Amino acid sequence: MDGIEESLERLAARLSDIAADMDDLGFEHLREAAAGGDAAHLAVERRLLRARRAVARAVAALRADDTAAAGPISP
């Protein structure tokens, strides 16, 4: 793996850790919403979910190689 690929993988790994933190926080807000019925917790969880999906897309983009980005090859 060359220098740029190693840098991209390190960024992807950091973003994966951030995504895991977002998941934990989202689950915490869901539990609180279920326990107390507070709609504000659900709103926060929805925001976290949208952000989590964006981070997951960024991780996938960083880890994609040039052949995968070109799409599938037809037989």
N, CA, C and O atoms as CSV, one atom per row, in Angstrom:
chain,resi,resn,atom,element,x,y,z
A,1,MET,N,N,0.865,-1.171,0.000
A,1,MET,CA,C,0.000,0.000,0.000
A,1,MET,C,C,0.911,1.232,0.000
A,1,MET,O,O,1.813,1.336,0.832
A,2,ASP,N,N,0.681,2.153,-0.918
A,2,ASP,CA,C,1.523,3.337,-0.964
A,2,ASP,C,C,1.036,4.385,0.034
A,2,ASP,O,O,0.030,4.185,0.715
A,3,GLY,N,N,1.748,5.491,0.114
A,3,GLY,CA,C,1.475,6.517,1.117
A,3,GLY,C,C,0.075,7.074,1.073
A,3,GLY,O,O,-0.565,7.221,2.114
A,4,ILE,N,N,-0.416,7.389,-0.115
A,4,ILE,CA,C,-1.755,7.978,-0.214
A,4,ILE,C,C,-2.827,6.960,0.171
A,4,ILE,O,O,-3.802,7.304,0.838
A,5,GLU,N,N,-2.648,5.717,-0.246
A,5,GLU,CA,C,-3.621,4.680,0.118
A,5,GLU,C,C,-3.628,4.448,1.622
A,5,GLU,O,O,-4.691,4.235,2.206
A,6,GLU,N,N,-2.470,4.487,2.254
A,6,GLU,CA,C,-2.405,4.336,3.715
A,6,GLU,C,C,-3.099,5.507,4.401
A,6,GLU,O,O,-3.802,5.321,5.395
A,7,SER,N,N,-2.904,6.709,3.875
A,7,SER,CA,C,-3.567,7.892,4.440
A,7,SER,C,C,-5.077,7.793,4.306
A,7,SER,O,O,-5.814,8.108,5.241
A,8,LEU,N,N,-5.534,7.353,3.139
A,8,LEU,CA,C,-6.980,7.194,2.935
A,8,LEU,C,C,-7.547,6.140,3.870
A,8,LEU,O,O,-8.640,6.319,4.408
A,9,GLU,N,N,-6.830,5.049,4.074
A,9,GLU,CA,C,-7.304,4.001,4.969
A,9,GLU,C,C,-7.344,4.497,6.417
A,9,GLU,O,O,-8.266,4.162,7.160
A,10,ARG,N,N,-6.352,5.290,6.818
A,10,ARG,CA,C,-6.382,5.851,8.177
A,10,ARG,C,C,-7.589,6.762,8.361
A,10,ARG,O,O,-8.250,6.721,9.398
A,11,LEU,N,N,-7.877,7.587,7.353
A,11,LEU,CA,C,-9.067,8.442,7.424
A,11,LEU,C,C,-10.342,7.603,7.504
A,11,LEU,O,O,-11.240,7.896,8.294
A,12,ALA,N,N,-10.409,6.572,6.690
A,12,ALA,CA,C,-11.584,5.693,6.702
A,12,ALA,C,C,-11.746,5.036,8.068
A,12,ALA,O,O,-12.866,4.913,8.564
A,13,ALA,N,N,-10.657,4.619,8.674
A,13,ALA,CA,C,-10.719,3.988,9.993
A,13,ALA,C,C,-11.196,4.991,11.046
A,13,ALA,O,O,-12.005,4.647,11.908
A,14,ARG,N,N,-10.705,6.210,10.981
A,14,ARG,CA,C,-11.157,7.242,11.925
A,14,ARG,C,C,-12.640,7.521,11.754
A,14,ARG,O,O,-13.373,7.650,12.735
A,15,LEU,N,N,-13.082,7.615,10.493
A,15,LEU,CA,C,-14.506,7.847,10.244
A,15,LEU,C,C,-15.354,6.666,10.726
A,15,LEU,O,O,-16.466,6.863,11.215
A,16,SER,N,N,-14.844,5.461,10.591
A,16,SER,CA,C,-15.569,4.281,11.088
A,16,SER,C,C,-15.745,4.361,12.597
A,16,SER,O,O,-16.804,4.015,13.121
A,17,ASP,N,N,-14.707,4.818,13.298
A,17,ASP,CA,C,-14.810,4.993,14.748
A,17,ASP,C,C,-15.856,6.053,15.100
A,17,ASP,O,O,-16.630,5.885,16.041
A,18,ILE,N,N,-15.867,7.135,14.340
A,18,ILE,CA,C,-16.856,8.193,14.562
A,18,ILE,C,C,-18.269,7.653,14.316
A,18,ILE,O,O,-19.195,7.962,15.067
A,19,ALA,N,N,-18.428,6.851,13.268
A,19,ALA,CA,C,-19.736,6.254,12.976
A,19,ALA,C,C,-20.196,5.372,14.132
A,19,ALA,O,O,-21.375,5.375,14.487
A,20,ALA,N,N,-19.273,4.620,14.715
A,20,ALA,CA,C,-19.627,3.772,15.864
A,20,ALA,C,C,-20.068,4.633,17.044
A,20,ALA,O,O,-21.018,4.286,17.746
A,21,ASP,N,N,-19.384,5.751,17.265
A,21,ASP,CA,C,-19.794,6.667,18.335
A,21,ASP,C,C,-21.192,7.222,18.071
A,21,ASP,O,O,-21.999,7.360,18.991
A,22,MET,N,N,-21.470,7.540,16.806
A,22,MET,CA,C,-22.804,8.035,16.440
A,22,MET,C,C,-23.863,6.972,16.702
A,22,MET,O,O,-24.951,7.281,17.188
A,23,ASP,N,N,-23.548,5.729,16.381
A,23,ASP,CA,C,-24.484,4.634,16.648
A,23,ASP,C,C,-24.791,4.545,18.136
A,23,ASP,O,O,-25.952,4.435,18.531
A,24,ASP,N,N,-23.747,4.593,18.960
A,24,ASP,CA,C,-23.939,4.505,20.407
A,24,ASP,C,C,-24.822,5.637,20.920
A,24,ASP,O,O,-25.733,5.415,21.718
A,25,LEU,N,N,-24.547,6.841,20.457
A,25,LEU,CA,C,-25.335,7.989,20.890
A,25,LEU,C,C,-26.774,7.882,20.403
A,25,LEU,O,O,-27.708,8.220,21.130
A,26,GLY,N,N,-26.950,7.413,19.172
A,26,GLY,CA,C,-28.295,7.238,18.633
A,26,GLY,C,C,-29.099,6.226,19.435
A,26,GLY,O,O,-30.272,6.448,19.733
A,27,PHE,N,N,-28.453,5.099,19.787
A,27,PHE,CA,C,-29.151,4.090,20.590
A,27,PHE,C,C,-29.501,4.634,21.968
A,27,PHE,O,O,-30.561,4.327,22.513
A,28,GLU,N,N,-28.616,5.434,22.523
A,28,GLU,CA,C,-28.894,6.040,23.825
A,28,GLU,C,C,-30.135,6.932,23.748
A,28,GLU,O,O,-30.984,6.898,24.639
A,29,HIS,N,N,-30.237,7.720,22.694
A,29,HIS,CA,C,-31.397,8.596,22.543
A,29,HIS,C,C,-32.672,7.790,22.282
A,29,HIS,O,O,-33.746,8.172,22.748
A,30,LEU,N,N,-32.569,6.692,21.551
A,30,LEU,CA,C,-33.744,5.841,21.343
A,30,LEU,C,C,-34.221,5.240,22.663
A,30,LEU,O,O,-35.421,5.201,22.932
A,31,ARG,N,N,-33.284,4.774,23.485
A,31,ARG,CA,C,-33.658,4.220,24.794
A,31,ARG,C,C,-34.348,5.280,25.651
A,31,ARG,O,O,-35.360,5.006,26.295
A,32,GLU,N,N,-33.792,6.490,25.652
A,32,GLU,CA,C,-34.386,7.568,26.450
A,32,GLU,C,C,-35.774,7.940,25.924
A,32,GLU,O,O,-36.685,8.222,26.702
A,33,ALA,N,N,-35.924,7.939,24.612
A,33,ALA,CA,C,-37.233,8.247,24.029
A,33,ALA,C,C,-38.246,7.179,24.396
A,33,ALA,O,O,-39.396,7.489,24.706
A,34,ALA,N,N,-37.823,5.915,24.361
A,34,ALA,CA,C,-38.727,4.817,24.702
A,34,ALA,C,C,-39.104,4.863,26.177
A,34,ALA,O,O,-40.240,4.554,26.536
A,35,ALA,N,N,-38.166,5.245,27.029
A,35,ALA,CA,C,-38.424,5.278,28.469
A,35,ALA,C,C,-39.319,6.455,28.850
A,35,ALA,O,O,-40.200,6.324,29.699
A,36,GLY,N,N,-39.084,7.614,28.211
A,36,GLY,CA,C,-39.825,8.791,28.638
A,36,GLY,C,C,-40.781,9.340,27.614
A,36,GLY,O,O,-41.525,10.277,27.905
A,37,GLY,N,N,-40.781,8.787,26.428
A,37,GLY,CA,C,-41.685,9.260,25.395
A,37,GLY,C,C,-41.375,10.655,24.887
A,37,GLY,O,O,-42.254,11.330,24.352
A,38,ASP,N,N,-40.137,11.095,25.048
A,38,ASP,CA,C,-39.751,12.440,24.628
A,38,ASP,C,C,-39.446,12.468,23.136
A,38,ASP,O,O,-38.522,11.800,22.675
A,39,ALA,N,N,-40.216,13.235,22.390
A,39,ALA,CA,C,-40.036,13.323,20.936
A,39,ALA,C,C,-38.713,13.980,20.565
A,39,ALA,O,O,-38.196,13.739,19.473
A,40,ALA,N,N,-38.159,14.797,21.441
A,40,ALA,CA,C,-36.875,15.454,21.149
A,40,ALA,C,C,-35.774,14.415,20.990
A,40,ALA,O,O,-34.878,14.586,20.163
A,41,HIS,N,N,-35.828,13.354,21.762
A,41,HIS,CA,C,-34.822,12.290,21.636
A,41,HIS,C,C,-34.927,11.607,20.276
A,41,HIS,O,O,-33.913,11.265,19.668
A,42,LEU,N,N,-36.138,11.414,19.811
A,42,LEU,CA,C,-36.313,10.809,18.487
A,42,LEU,C,C,-35.767,11.711,17.389
A,42,LEU,O,O,-35.174,11.227,16.425
A,43,ALA,N,N,-35.961,13.006,17.527
A,43,ALA,CA,C,-35.453,13.952,16.529
A,43,ALA,C,C,-33.929,13.915,16.483
A,43,ALA,O,O,-33.333,13.945,15.406
A,44,VAL,N,N,-33.309,13.851,17.647
A,44,VAL,CA,C,-31.846,13.773,17.703
A,44,VAL,C,C,-31.375,12.468,17.061
A,44,VAL,O,O,-30.393,12.460,16.318
A,45,GLU,N,N,-32.064,11.380,17.343
A,45,GLU,CA,C,-31.675,10.091,16.763
A,45,GLU,C,C,-31.773,10.129,15.244
A,45,GLU,O,O,-30.917,9.576,14.553
A,46,ARG,N,N,-32.809,10.776,14.721
A,46,ARG,CA,C,-32.952,10.892,13.260
A,46,ARG,C,C,-31.808,11.702,12.658
A,46,ARG,O,O,-31.287,11.351,11.599
A,47,ARG,N,N,-31.418,12.782,13.329
A,47,ARG,CA,C,-30.271,13.571,12.851
A,47,ARG,C,C,-29.001,12.735,12.855
A,47,ARG,O,O,-28.221,12.768,11.903
A,48,LEU,N,N,-28.803,11.994,13.919
A,48,LEU,CA,C,-27.621,11.138,14.006
A,48,LEU,C,C,-27.631,10.072,12.914
A,48,LEU,O,O,-26.587,9.753,12.344
A,49,LEU,N,N,-28.797,9.527,12.625
A,49,LEU,CA,C,-28.901,8.507,11.587
A,49,LEU,C,C,-28.523,9.071,10.218
A,49,LEU,O,O,-27.802,8.428,9.454
A,50,ARG,N,N,-29.011,10.270,9.913
A,50,ARG,CA,C,-28.647,10.897,8.634
A,50,ARG,C,C,-27.144,11.151,8.558
A,50,ARG,O,O,-26.513,10.895,7.533
A,51,ALA,N,N,-26.583,11.652,9.643
A,51,ALA,CA,C,-25.139,11.913,9.668
A,51,ALA,C,C,-24.359,10.605,9.580
A,51,ALA,O,O,-23.330,10.538,8.909
A,52,ARG,N,N,-24.843,9.571,10.252
A,52,ARG,CA,C,-24.179,8.267,10.235
A,52,ARG,C,C,-24.139,7.698,8.822
A,52,ARG,O,O,-23.127,7.138,8.401
A,53,ARG,N,N,-25.232,7.842,8.098
A,53,ARG,CA,C,-25.263,7.356,6.712
A,53,ARG,C,C,-24.273,8.117,5.839
A,53,ARG,O,O,-23.616,7.526,4.982
A,54,ALA,N,N,-24.165,9.425,6.054
A,54,ALA,CA,C,-23.207,10.229,5.284
A,54,ALA,C,C,-21.777,9.792,5.580
A,54,ALA,O,O,-20.946,9.707,4.675
A,55,VAL,N,N,-21.497,9.516,6.842
A,55,VAL,CA,C,-20.154,9.051,7.208
A,55,VAL,C,C,-19.883,7.681,6.587
A,55,VAL,O,O,-18.774,7.421,6.122
A,56,ALA,N,N,-20.881,6.811,6.577
A,56,ALA,CA,C,-20.712,5.488,5.963
A,56,ALA,C,C,-20.416,5.620,4.467
A,56,ALA,O,O,-19.601,4.872,3.928
A,57,ARG,N,N,-21.073,6.564,3.799
A,57,ARG,CA,C,-20.784,6.792,2.381
A,57,ARG,C,C,-19.357,7.298,2.190
A,57,ARG,O,O,-18.682,6.914,1.235
A,58,ALA,N,N,-18.901,8.156,3.093
A,58,ALA,CA,C,-17.533,8.670,3.004
A,58,ALA,C,C,-16.519,7.545,3.197
A,58,ALA,O,O,-15.517,7.479,2.484
A,59,VAL,N,N,-16.778,6.668,4.155
A,59,VAL,CA,C,-15.887,5.523,4.383
A,59,VAL,C,C,-15.828,4.658,3.132
A,59,VAL,O,O,-14.747,4.257,2.700
A,60,ALA,N,N,-16.979,4.373,2.554
A,60,ALA,CA,C,-17.008,3.544,1.344
A,60,ALA,C,C,-16.259,4.213,0.202
A,60,ALA,O,O,-15.557,3.540,-0.553
A,61,ALA,N,N,-16.397,5.522,0.066
A,61,ALA,CA,C,-15.694,6.233,-1.002
A,61,ALA,C,C,-14.188,6.190,-0.787
A,61,ALA,O,O,-13.431,6.034,-1.745
A,62,LEU,N,N,-13.751,6.326,0.446
A,62,LEU,CA,C,-12.321,6.289,0.736
A,62,LEU,C,C,-11.730,4.909,0.518
A,62,LEU,O,O,-10.565,4.780,0.140
A,63,ARG,N,N,-12.513,3.897,0.749
A,63,ARG,CA,C,-12.007,2.528,0.627
A,63,ARG,C,C,-12.217,1.931,-0.757
A,63,ARG,O,O,-11.729,0.836,-1.037
A,64,ALA,N,N,-12.935,2.632,-1.626
A,64,ALA,CA,C,-13.199,2.121,-2.976
A,64,ALA,C,C,-11.924,2.177,-3.801
A,64,ALA,O,O,-11.148,3.128,-3.716
A,65,ASP,N,N,-11.729,1.140,-4.596
A,65,ASP,CA,C,-10.608,1.188,-5.526
A,65,ASP,C,C,-11.126,1.617,-6.895
A,65,ASP,O,O,-12.336,1.658,-7.115
A,66,ASP,N,N,-10.234,1.931,-7.797
A,66,ASP,CA,C,-10.622,2.460,-9.102
A,66,ASP,C,C,-11.477,1.480,-9.888
A,66,ASP,O,O,-12.368,1.910,-10.620
A,67,THR,N,N,-11.244,0.197,-9.766
A,67,THR,CA,C,-12.024,-0.775,-10.529
A,67,THR,C,C,-13.445,-0.863,-10.011
A,67,THR,O,O,-14.377,-1.044,-10.794
A,68,ALA,N,N,-13.627,-0.739,-8.709
A,68,ALA,CA,C,-14.982,-0.786,-8.129
A,68,ALA,C,C,-15.769,0.454,-8.520
A,68,ALA,O,O,-16.980,0.384,-8.727
A,69,ALA,N,N,-15.086,1.591,-8.620
A,69,ALA,CA,C,-15.761,2.837,-8.951
A,69,ALA,C,C,-16.277,2.835,-10.395
A,69,ALA,O,O,-17.212,3.563,-10.728
A,70,ALA,N,N,-15.660,2.015,-11.240
A,70,ALA,CA,C,-16.065,1.961,-12.637
A,70,ALA,C,C,-17.364,1.192,-12.839
A,70,ALA,O,O,-17.979,1.280,-13.902
A,71,GLY,N,N,-17.783,0.444,-11.832
A,71,GLY,CA,C,-19.010,-0.334,-11.929
A,71,GLY,C,C,-18.732,-1.757,-12.367
A,71,GLY,O,O,-17.595,-2.105,-12.686
A,72,PRO,N,N,-19.768,-2.579,-12.382
A,72,PRO,CA,C,-19.576,-3.986,-12.746
A,72,PRO,C,C,-19.241,-4.144,-14.224
A,72,PRO,O,O,-19.632,-3.334,-15.064
A,73,ILE,N,N,-18.522,-5.187,-14.506
A,73,ILE,CA,C,-18.161,-5.509,-15.873
A,73,ILE,C,C,-19.164,-6.510,-16.421
A,73,ILE,O,O,-19.403,-7.556,-15.818
A,74,SER,N,N,-19.747,-6.185,-17.563
A,74,SER,CA,C,-20.731,-7.081,-18.166
A,74,SER,C,C,-20.032,-8.243,-18.852
A,74,SER,O,O,-18.971,-8.063,-19.448
A,75,PRO,N,N,-20.625,-9.451,-18.773
A,75,PRO,CA,C,-20.005,-10.618,-19.430
A,75,PRO,C,C,-20.092,-10.542,-20.931
A,75,PRO,O,O,-19.618,-11.443,-21.623
